[in-house]
Amino acid sequence: MRSYIPGRRELQRQFWLLVRAGLAKKRAAVALGLNEDTGRDWFRQAGGVIPAYVTAPSSGRCLSFAEREEIFAGIERDESIRLIAKRLGRAPSTVLRELRRNMRQPYRAGRRPGVQPWDYRPSRAQRRAERLAARPKPAKLAHHPRLRALVQAKLRERFSPEQVAAHLRRQFPDQPEMWVSPETIYQAIYVQGRGELRRELAACLRTGRALRRPHRPSQARRARIPGMVNISERPPEVEDRAVPGHWEGDLILGRRNQSAIGTLVERSTRFVMLLHLPQGHGPVEVQEAMIAATQRLPQLIWKSVTWDQGMEMRNHVDITLATGLDIYFCDPAKPWQRGSNENTNGLLRQYFPKGTDLSQHGPNYLEFVAAQMNDRPRKTLGWRHPAEALGRLFSTTSEQSGVALTD
C-alpha cells in the first residue's frame, strides 16, 4: 500500500504545530515537503494567528487515519466487521458506516480479496472526511452590524481585543448576542475571508503590525550604575502587590534613540504616569522629571521605584534624597522583573510607534495618552480601570484616616 499523503487540512495543522514550536514558517513548510511560498501564503492568510483547530483537543468521536488504516488491514485479512470494530474499540456500526460511505459495493467477510476486490482506501476516506468536516460557520461580526460597530469604536480607542471582549460582557451582561471572543476579533481583522472589521484597524492594535513577529533578542548588558540597590533587596511587600505605592519605571525610546518618554506604572493599581523629556533623557533630565512627577500625587502613593539598569538613572541617589523614594534596579536582560512596566510600554507603542521622533509630543498629548491608558479596563483588576482602582485606594485611605487627601 502506498504511504499516505496528508490532506490539506492535516498538512496545515502540522505546519502550524511546527510554527508554534518555534520553527520559521519557511523551514516549517520545507520540513513537510512543501514549497516555501506555500508556508508564507498560509501564514499570511491566517494573519499570523494560529487556527483554533490546531490547538483544540480531539474529541475522539471521528475516526483517525490510523484507525482507517487498521480497517483496511482488517479487510485485507478478510475479517468481519465486528472483529475489526473490537480491535479498534469502536462500535460495529461505526465501522459499517465508514465502509458504506467509502465503498462502491457492500463488504462481506468470507470472500477472498483476490476474488472480490474491495475498493476501500484509507487516504481517500480521510480526504473525504476532512472535506465534509469543513463547514464554514458565518462569522458573528459579519452578521451583527451593531456589535461590529461597537468593536470598531473600542479598537479606535486603543482597547485590545481582550479588553473589548471583557468590556462588552460588562456592558451587556444579559445579552450573550453582544458578546464576542478576542480570537473572533483578531480573525476578523487579520484572517483572509473573515475580514468583517476594516483592515486598517490593525494599526490600532498594540503592535500595529498585520502579522506577528518573533520577539527580539535580549539587549546587551549595560554599564553599571554606582550605588545601585539590586531588586533582590526589595522588601517582600512589593512582590505580592498588596501594598500600594511601589512603582516600575523605564524609558521608551524614539528614532535612533535620540528622543524618549519616561513611563511609570504603579504595581498595585497599574496606574500610569508619563514623563515629558523635551530636553533629552540624560540623568539630569530624568531626575527633574521624576521629582516633578512625585509632586502630582499624594506622598502616600510614593514608596519605591524599580528601574532598568539604564544610565538615565545615574542620579538615583539625588532622586531618593529629594523624594524619599527607594530605588531598586533589575538584573541585566531580565525585563520580566518589571513586568507591569514592560506590558505598559508595549501598550504605549500604539501611541508612540518605534522609529518615530518622540520629542514632537507635548505634555498635553502625554496627559491625554495617560488618561486613556488609565481608563482602560484591566483583566488583572477584575476589569476595573486603573484610575478607578487608584480612586478607591485614596477613598479608603481617606475614610480610615478621617482626613481628606490633597495633592
C-alpha positions as CSV (number, residue, x, y, z in Angstrom):
1,M,0.0,0.0,0.0
2,R,1.3,3.5,-0.8
3,S,2.2,5.8,2.0
4,Y,-0.5,8.3,2.9
5,I,0.0,11.9,1.8
6,P,-1.9,14.0,4.4
7,G,-4.8,16.2,3.1
8,R,-4.5,19.9,3.0
9,R,-6.1,20.4,6.5
10,E,-3.8,17.9,8.1
11,L,-0.8,19.5,6.4
12,Q,-1.8,22.9,7.6
13,R,-2.2,21.5,11.1
14,Q,1.3,20.1,11.1
15,F,2.6,23.3,9.6
16,W,1.1,25.4,12.5
17,L,2.3,23.0,15.1
18,L,5.9,23.4,13.8
19,V,5.5,27.2,13.8
20,R,4.1,27.1,17.3
21,A,7.2,25.1,18.4
22,G,9.4,28.0,17.2
23,L,10.3,26.9,13.6
24,A,10.3,29.7,11.0
25,K,7.4,29.4,8.5
26,K,9.7,28.7,5.5
27,R,11.5,26.0,7.3
28,A,8.3,24.5,8.6
29,A,7.0,24.3,5.0
30,V,10.1,22.7,3.7
31,A,10.1,20.2,6.6
32,L,6.7,19.0,5.4
33,G,7.9,18.7,1.8
34,L,6.1,21.9,0.7
35,N,7.2,24.9,-1.2
36,E,8.4,27.9,0.9
37,D,5.8,30.1,-0.7
38,T,3.1,27.7,0.5
39,G,4.0,28.3,4.1
40,R,4.3,32.0,3.6
41,D,0.8,32.1,2.0
42,W,-0.8,30.1,4.8
43,F,0.8,32.4,7.3
44,R,-0.5,35.5,5.6
45,Q,-4.0,34.1,5.1
46,A,-4.2,33.4,8.8
47,G,-2.7,36.8,9.7
48,G,-0.1,35.1,11.9
49,V,-3.0,33.8,14.1
50,I,-2.8,30.0,14.8
51,P,-6.2,28.5,13.7
52,A,-8.3,27.2,16.5
53,Y,-8.5,23.7,15.2
54,V,-4.7,23.3,15.7
55,T,-4.8,23.7,19.4
56,A,-8.4,22.3,20.0
57,P,-8.2,18.8,21.6
58,S,-9.6,16.0,19.6
59,S,-12.9,14.6,20.8
60,G,-12.1,11.1,19.6
61,R,-15.6,10.9,18.0
62,C,-14.3,10.7,14.5
63,L,-12.1,8.0,13.0
64,S,-8.4,8.9,12.7
65,F,-6.3,8.0,9.7
66,A,-4.5,5.3,11.8
67,E,-7.9,3.7,12.5
68,R,-8.8,3.8,8.8
69,E,-5.5,2.0,8.0
70,E,-6.5,-0.6,10.6
71,I,-9.9,-1.0,8.9
72,F,-8.2,-1.5,5.6
73,A,-5.8,-4.1,7.1
74,G,-8.8,-6.0,8.5
75,I,-10.5,-6.0,5.1
76,E,-7.3,-7.4,3.6
77,R,-7.3,-10.2,6.2
78,D,-10.9,-10.9,5.3
79,E,-12.1,-10.2,8.9
80,S,-15.7,-9.5,10.0
81,I,-16.9,-6.0,10.8
82,R,-17.4,-7.0,14.5
83,L,-13.8,-8.2,14.7
84,I,-12.4,-5.1,13.2
85,A,-14.5,-2.9,15.5
86,K,-13.4,-4.9,18.5
87,R,-9.8,-4.4,17.7
88,L,-10.4,-0.6,17.3
89,G,-12.5,-0.3,20.4
90,R,-15.3,1.1,18.3
91,A,-18.9,0.1,17.8
92,P,-19.6,-2.2,14.8
93,S,-22.0,0.4,13.4
94,T,-19.2,2.9,13.2
95,V,-17.1,0.7,11.1
96,L,-20.1,-0.3,9.0
97,R,-21.0,3.4,8.3
98,E,-17.3,4.1,7.4
99,L,-17.3,1.3,4.8
100,R,-20.7,2.2,3.4
101,R,-19.6,5.8,2.8
102,N,-16.4,4.8,1.1
103,M,-17.1,1.6,-0.9
104,R,-19.0,1.1,-4.1
105,Q,-20.3,-2.3,-3.0
106,P,-21.1,-3.7,0.4
107,Y,-18.3,-5.5,2.3
108,R,-18.9,-9.1,3.3
109,A,-16.3,-11.2,5.1
110,G,-15.6,-14.7,3.8
111,R,-14.7,-13.7,0.3
112,R,-11.0,-13.6,-0.6
113,P,-9.8,-10.2,-1.7
114,G,-8.4,-11.7,-4.9
115,V,-11.9,-12.9,-5.9
116,Q,-13.8,-9.8,-4.6
117,P,-11.6,-6.7,-4.9
118,W,-12.7,-4.2,-2.3
119,D,-12.2,-0.5,-3.2
120,Y,-11.8,1.0,0.3
121,R,-8.7,3.2,0.6
122,P,-7.7,4.9,3.9
123,S,-6.2,8.0,2.2
124,R,-9.3,8.6,0.1
125,A,-11.6,8.1,3.1
126,Q,-9.5,10.5,5.2
127,R,-9.6,13.2,2.5
128,R,-13.4,12.8,2.1
129,A,-13.9,13.1,5.9
130,E,-11.8,16.2,6.1
131,R,-13.7,17.8,3.2
132,L,-17.1,17.0,4.8
133,A,-15.8,18.3,8.2
134,A,-15.0,21.7,6.7
135,R,-18.3,23.5,7.4
136,P,-17.6,27.3,7.4
137,K,-19.7,29.0,10.1
138,P,-21.0,32.5,9.3
139,A,-18.8,34.9,11.3
140,K,-20.6,36.7,14.1
141,L,-19.3,40.1,13.3
142,A,-20.3,39.8,9.7
143,H,-24.0,39.4,10.5
144,H,-24.2,41.7,13.5
145,P,-23.8,45.4,12.5
146,R,-24.4,46.8,15.9
147,L,-21.8,44.6,17.6
148,R,-19.3,45.2,14.8
149,A,-19.7,49.0,15.2
150,L,-19.1,48.7,19.0
151,V,-16.0,46.6,18.5
152,Q,-14.6,49.0,15.9
153,A,-15.2,52.0,18.2
154,K,-13.4,50.4,21.1
155,L,-10.5,49.4,18.9
156,R,-10.2,53.0,17.7
157,E,-10.0,53.9,21.4
158,R,-6.9,51.7,21.6
159,F,-8.6,48.9,23.5
160,S,-7.0,45.5,22.9
161,P,-9.3,42.7,21.6
162,E,-9.3,41.1,25.1
163,Q,-10.3,44.4,26.7
164,V,-13.0,44.8,24.1
165,A,-14.5,41.4,24.8
166,A,-14.4,42.0,28.6
167,H,-16.0,45.5,28.2
168,L,-18.9,44.0,26.1
169,R,-19.6,41.4,28.8
170,R,-19.8,44.0,31.4
171,Q,-21.9,46.4,29.3
172,F,-24.3,43.7,28.2
173,P,-24.3,41.1,31.0
174,D,-27.7,39.7,30.0
175,Q,-27.3,39.8,26.2
176,P,-25.0,37.0,25.0
177,E,-25.6,38.0,21.4
178,M,-23.5,41.1,22.2
179,W,-20.5,39.1,23.4
180,V,-17.5,38.2,21.3
181,S,-14.3,36.5,22.0
182,P,-10.8,38.1,21.5
183,E,-10.0,35.4,18.9
184,T,-13.0,36.3,16.8
185,I,-11.8,40.0,16.8
186,Y,-8.3,39.0,15.7
187,Q,-9.6,36.8,12.9
188,A,-12.0,39.5,11.8
189,I,-9.0,41.8,11.4
190,Y,-6.3,39.5,10.1
191,V,-7.6,36.3,8.6
192,Q,-8.5,36.4,4.9
193,G,-12.1,35.5,4.2
194,R,-13.2,36.6,7.7
195,G,-12.3,40.3,7.4
196,E,-15.5,41.7,8.8
197,L,-13.6,44.6,10.5
198,R,-11.9,47.2,8.5
199,R,-8.3,46.1,7.7
200,E,-6.8,49.5,8.8
201,L,-8.0,48.7,12.4
202,A,-4.9,46.5,12.7
203,A,-3.0,49.8,13.1
204,C,-5.0,50.3,16.4
205,L,-3.6,47.1,17.9
206,R,-0.7,47.2,20.3
207,T,2.0,46.3,17.7
208,G,0.3,48.0,14.7
209,R,1.5,45.1,12.6
210,A,-0.5,43.0,10.2
211,L,1.4,39.9,11.1
212,R,3.0,38.7,14.3
213,R,6.8,38.7,14.6
214,P,9.1,36.8,16.9
215,H,10.5,38.6,20.0
216,R,13.7,40.4,19.7
217,P,16.8,39.0,21.5
218,S,17.7,40.4,24.9
219,Q,19.7,43.6,25.0
220,A,23.3,43.6,25.9
221,R,24.5,44.2,29.4
222,R,24.7,48.0,30.2
223,A,27.2,49.8,32.2
224,R,26.7,49.5,35.9
225,I,25.5,52.5,38.0
226,P,27.3,53.5,41.1
227,G,25.5,52.7,44.4
228,M,22.8,50.6,42.8
229,V,20.5,48.6,45.1
230,N,19.5,45.3,43.5
231,I,16.0,44.1,43.1
232,S,16.8,41.2,45.4
233,E,16.9,43.6,48.3
234,R,13.4,44.9,47.7
235,P,11.0,44.3,50.6
236,P,8.7,41.3,50.3
237,E,5.6,43.6,50.4
238,V,6.4,44.7,46.9
239,E,6.1,41.3,45.4
240,D,2.5,40.5,46.2
241,R,1.2,43.9,45.1
242,A,-1.0,44.1,48.2
243,V,0.6,47.3,49.4
244,P,0.2,50.3,47.0
245,G,2.9,52.8,46.4
246,H,5.5,50.7,44.6
247,W,6.2,51.7,41.0
248,E,8.1,50.4,38.0
249,G,9.8,52.7,35.5
250,D,11.7,52.8,32.2
251,L,12.1,54.9,29.1
252,I,10.6,54.2,25.7
253,L,13.0,55.4,23.0
254,G,12.3,57.1,19.7
255,R,14.1,57.1,16.4
256,R,17.8,56.3,16.7
257,N,17.5,56.7,20.5
258,Q,17.5,60.5,20.1
259,S,14.2,61.1,22.0
260,A,12.4,59.4,24.8
261,I,9.4,59.4,27.1
262,G,9.6,58.2,30.7
263,T,7.0,55.7,31.9
264,L,5.9,54.9,35.5
265,V,3.4,52.2,36.5
266,E,2.1,51.7,40.0
267,R,2.2,47.9,40.6
268,S,-1.0,47.6,42.7
269,T,-3.4,49.7,40.6
270,R,-1.5,49.7,37.2
271,F,-1.9,53.5,37.2
272,V,0.3,55.1,34.5
273,M,2.2,58.4,34.5
274,L,4.3,59.7,31.6
275,L,7.4,61.8,32.0
276,H,7.9,64.6,29.4
277,L,11.6,64.8,28.4
278,P,11.8,67.6,25.8
279,Q,15.5,68.4,26.5
280,G,16.8,64.9,26.3
281,H,16.8,61.8,28.5
282,G,20.1,62.1,30.4
283,P,20.4,61.6,34.2
284,V,19.7,65.3,35.0
285,E,16.5,65.5,32.8
286,V,15.1,62.2,34.2
287,Q,15.9,63.3,37.7
288,E,14.0,66.6,37.3
289,A,11.0,64.8,35.6
290,M,10.9,62.1,38.4
291,I,10.9,64.7,41.1
292,A,8.1,66.7,39.4
293,A,6.0,63.5,38.9
294,T,6.1,62.7,42.6
295,Q,4.5,66.1,43.4
296,R,1.4,65.3,41.4
297,L,0.1,62.6,43.6
298,P,-0.1,62.3,47.5
299,Q,3.0,61.3,49.2
300,L,1.5,58.0,50.5
301,I,1.5,56.6,47.0
302,W,5.3,57.0,46.6
303,K,7.3,54.3,48.4
304,S,9.7,52.7,45.8
305,V,10.6,52.6,42.1
306,T,12.1,49.6,40.3
307,W,14.0,50.6,37.2
308,D,16.1,49.0,34.4
309,Q,19.9,49.4,34.6
310,G,19.8,52.4,32.2
311,M,22.3,55.2,32.7
312,E,19.4,57.7,32.8
313,M,19.1,56.7,36.5
314,R,22.7,57.6,37.3
315,N,21.4,60.3,39.7
316,H,19.2,57.9,41.6
317,V,20.7,58.9,45.0
318,D,19.7,62.5,44.4
319,I,16.2,61.4,43.4
320,T,15.9,59.5,46.7
321,L,17.1,62.4,48.7
322,A,14.6,64.8,47.1
323,T,11.6,62.4,47.2
324,G,12.2,59.8,49.8
325,L,11.7,57.1,47.1
326,D,13.6,53.8,47.5
327,I,15.0,52.9,44.0
328,Y,15.8,49.4,43.1
329,F,17.4,48.1,39.9
330,C,16.6,44.9,37.9
331,D,19.1,42.4,36.9
332,P,20.6,42.8,33.3
333,A,18.5,41.4,30.5
334,K,15.6,40.5,32.8
335,P,12.7,42.8,31.8
336,W,10.2,40.4,33.4
337,Q,11.3,41.7,36.8
338,R,9.3,44.8,35.9
339,G,6.6,43.1,34.1
340,S,3.9,45.7,34.6
341,N,6.1,48.4,33.1
342,E,7.1,46.2,30.2
343,N,3.5,45.4,29.4
344,T,2.6,49.1,29.6
345,N,5.4,50.1,27.3
346,G,4.1,47.7,24.8
347,L,0.6,49.3,25.0
348,L,2.1,52.7,24.7
349,R,3.7,51.8,21.4
350,Q,0.2,52.2,20.0
351,Y,0.6,55.9,20.6
352,F,4.3,56.2,20.2
353,P,5.4,53.8,17.4
354,K,9.0,52.6,17.2
355,G,11.3,54.6,14.9
356,T,9.4,57.9,15.3
357,D,10.6,61.1,16.9
358,L,9.1,61.3,20.4
359,S,10.1,64.8,21.0
360,Q,7.2,66.0,18.8
361,H,4.7,65.1,21.5
362,G,4.0,67.8,24.0
363,P,2.9,67.5,27.7
364,N,-0.8,67.8,26.8
365,Y,-0.7,64.8,24.5
366,L,1.2,62.8,27.1
367,E,-1.6,63.7,29.6
368,F,-4.2,62.5,27.0
369,V,-2.4,59.2,26.5
370,A,-2.0,58.6,30.2
371,A,-5.7,59.3,30.7
372,Q,-6.7,56.8,28.0
373,M,-4.4,54.2,29.5
374,N,-5.8,54.7,33.0
375,D,-9.4,54.5,31.7
376,R,-8.9,51.1,30.1
377,P,-10.4,48.0,31.8
378,R,-7.7,45.7,33.0
379,K,-8.1,41.9,33.4
380,T,-5.8,41.8,36.4
381,L,-8.0,44.3,38.2
382,G,-11.2,42.4,37.6
383,W,-11.8,44.6,34.5
384,R,-11.8,47.8,36.6
385,H,-9.9,50.8,35.3
386,P,-6.6,51.8,36.9
387,A,-8.0,55.3,37.6
388,E,-10.9,53.6,39.4
389,A,-8.6,51.4,41.4
390,L,-6.5,54.4,42.4
391,G,-9.6,56.4,43.3
392,R,-10.8,53.6,45.5
393,L,-7.4,53.4,47.2
394,F,-7.5,57.2,48.0
395,S,-11.1,56.9,49.2
396,T,-10.4,54.0,51.5
397,T,-7.3,55.7,52.9
398,S,-9.2,59.0,53.5
399,E,-12.0,57.2,55.3
400,Q,-9.6,55.3,57.5
401,S,-7.7,58.5,58.4
402,G,-10.7,60.8,58.5
403,V,-8.7,63.4,56.6
404,A,-9.3,64.4,53.0
405,L,-6.3,63.8,50.7
406,T,-5.0,66.6,48.6
407,D,-2.2,66.7,46.0
